Amino acid sequence: RRAEEGPFTSVGVVDRVAYDCHEPMATLAAAAAVTERVRLVTMVVIAPLRSTGILAKEAATLDAISGGRLTLGLGVGARTEDYDAAGIPHAGRGDRFEELLAELRDRWEGSPGPKASPELLVGGSSDAAFARAARYADGYVHGGGPPRAFARAAERARAAWTDLGRPGAPALWGQSYFALGDDARERGRSFMRDYYAFTGPFAEKIAEDLLTTPQDVAARVRGYAEAGCDELVLLPAVNDPEQADRLADVVGRL
């Protein structure tokens, strides 16, 4: 509700199994019930953890009940513990993801069940990820970092699009984490270190990239816009609804 009332155009959620967070599709269904305007975005759903039929049904349902506001970001996921927790083999996840992507639109358009056409994004940093985005999706979603990192990924996404002869250009989405307020800075950085602990020492660098001041947020938004980002989802690193109000104060002045 805070996002709907503010200057925002989307609300986004992440996907983990082996972590203390809510399931993304159920969470966005709850958000759909109390909003009418903002897009509902997964940043991203770990697609190989789900069967194609179930994911297609969930996405079609969510797109329908939200009035066509779903942007479905999909990826393979970086953490083996999520696969372990789901009882799904980690090996072969790329092939399973490829098969799922190849079948999704057929499920939405031709198979029994709700018809849907949500915006589809693919994330990842490998050559295969950019190829999948160009082959099956409407665009690419970047996993975070400074604008220069997004710019490099966007260039690769556009190149893959051109290589496959796709008309137009891919939709380009990005994400960053923020924690605004003196009382939130260290809590936010502590969360980032924990959430990205699987990266080892690099987790500290990720924590340092957390946006903790209005100036940080403004610079990130402008930097991503200049790099060609169509939509930047800013995710709070502190579990406090007031973070949305703090962010609205900053974004509303840009």
C-alpha positions, 0 to 999 in steps of 0.5 A: 500500500505504501508503494502504491501511494508513493512515486513508485512504478513497481514492487519486487521480491526475491526468491529463496528456499533455505532462508527466512523469507516469504514465498514470492508468488504468494507474497505478490498475490497478497500485494495484488489484492491491495494495489491497482497500479504498480507492477509486481516483479520477481527478482528472480524466481529460481525457476529450476526448483519448480515444475513448468506446469506449476510455475506457468499456472502460478504466474498465469493466476497472478497475472490474471488477478492483478490485471496483467501487472506481473513481470516474471523474472526467472533465473537458475539461482546461485546457492546450492542450499536452496536446491538441497532444501527443495530436494532438487538436484543442483546439477543439470539446472541450466538444462532444466531451465532451458526446457522450462523457458521453451515451454512456458509460453505454450503453457500460457497460450495453448494449454488448458488453464488460465491464458496469460502473457506476463512480461518475462525476464531472464537473469544471470551473468553467463553467456548462456543467461544472455542467450536465454534472455534473447531466445525466450524472454522480453528482456533481461534482469540484472542482479545488482551492483554499480551502474558500470556493472549494469552497463556491461550486462546491458551491452551483452543483453543487447548484443545477444538480442541482435545476434538472434535477430530479435526486433527492437531491444530487450527490456532492461531491469536492474536492482539495488539494495538500500537501508535509509536512516542512521539506525538502519545502516549497520542492520542493513549491512549485517543483512547483506553480509549474511544474505551473500555469505555464500560468496565468501570475502566478496560479501563484504564488498556487496555490503559496502555497495548498500545505499545508505544515504539519500545521495547514494540512492539518487546517484544510483537511480541516475546512474542506472538511467544513464546506462539504459535501465528501464526499471530499477527495483530498490529492495530494502535490506531492513525489515521495516515498512518505514523504509518505503516511506524514506525511499519515497521521500528521496525518489519523489524529489528526483 
